[in-house]
């Protein structure tokens, strides 16, 4: 195991970082004080032999850090932090650092990621105490190294520092889909019960998603929209709405659709807002899982031994591999058909009020749509790279239009579904 060229870590030589997620333009509600530690500013400096990262914090903190490859980056972990600076305070790229991002990684743990333009190693990391002119400051110095040395020292298993963290999320998407439910079989659903809708605000925490024309983060837009859509749907009394996240926190893809399966959801809706190089492109689109991705996922699921309750209400444990493959394939096809019908109806409703992208119903292999037993759609609400559309998405009134169209769509779809259950 290669060692980091890094001095012994003590409480005084503490690393870490922080980062902000202040909402822009009222996109998010006032930030809740989730943590006692506050980060107030961040800076980058390019010195002759090293690049310096400085984070102003309210008190002494523990830290840990490690590197990752493909792409090369430094990962800084620290206790949960309240960020009191926003995207507008993000420093420009300097030295070996091309970009910064930050946020809540999991409850009790915040994370800063420094993207590197060239391989770099930690020269030193330390905490400066208040000196009368400045408060506590965390300092991290990075210096260039060879690709071979960087690769040899990379990986969370080579983490250094005194902060104790929870295990890193592991496993693939198919593993989450195979997680057994509490019961092997389920009784038929009551068609008259409130429909369970899971709204998934894309990105979050250390993953900001797309960055808009004015600097707004996709994660903030999606969370604001999800909260507002929830309020609209629940006000009707016909829907029970669950959010995969209700604050600015990172959530692995596999955990997102697992929320839908855990709540026996009737529909899973992942909310996003794109950004591309062409600022003239605008318009909303709706994605469902592609046929190719569905077949691939079904094959991967069938290779697993624990197939109980993959498909709601069907016990596959006694079936042969060949029959299991067929049943999973048929169930996923039915789920995909329902997803496509909902997507088409949503597009019909939305085109009355908002601009749609050409060929509005699209197909792709989004991992977050791969629950085999829950109809799922992904809504790209627009392009944050388009200044006009970004401005609209930051307005509660415009997001309410989207929420009302969603309500009409679900009312129509489930009313027709309920009629099919009537004698």
Secondary structure, 3 states (H helix, E strand, C coil): CCCCCCCCCCCCCCCCCCCCCCCCCCCCCCCCCCCCEEEEEEEEEECCCCEEEEEEECCCCCEEEEEECCCCEEEEEEECEEECCCHHHCCCCECCEEEEEEEEEECCEEEEEEEECCCEEEEEEEEECCCCCCCEEEEEEEEECCHHHHHHHCCHHHCEECCCCCCCCCCCHHHHHCCCCCCCCCCCCCCCCCEEEEEEECCECCECCCECCCCCEHHHHHHHHHHHHHHHHHHCCCEEEEECCCCCECCCHHHHHHHHHHCCCCEEEEEEEECCCCCCCCCEEEEEECHHHHHHHHHHHHCCCCCCCCCCCCCCCCCCHHHHHHHHHHHHHHHHHHHHHHHHHHHHHHCCCCCEEEEEEEEECCHHHCCCCCCEEEEEEEECCCHHHHHHHCCHHHHHHHHHHHHHHHHHHHHHHHHHHCC
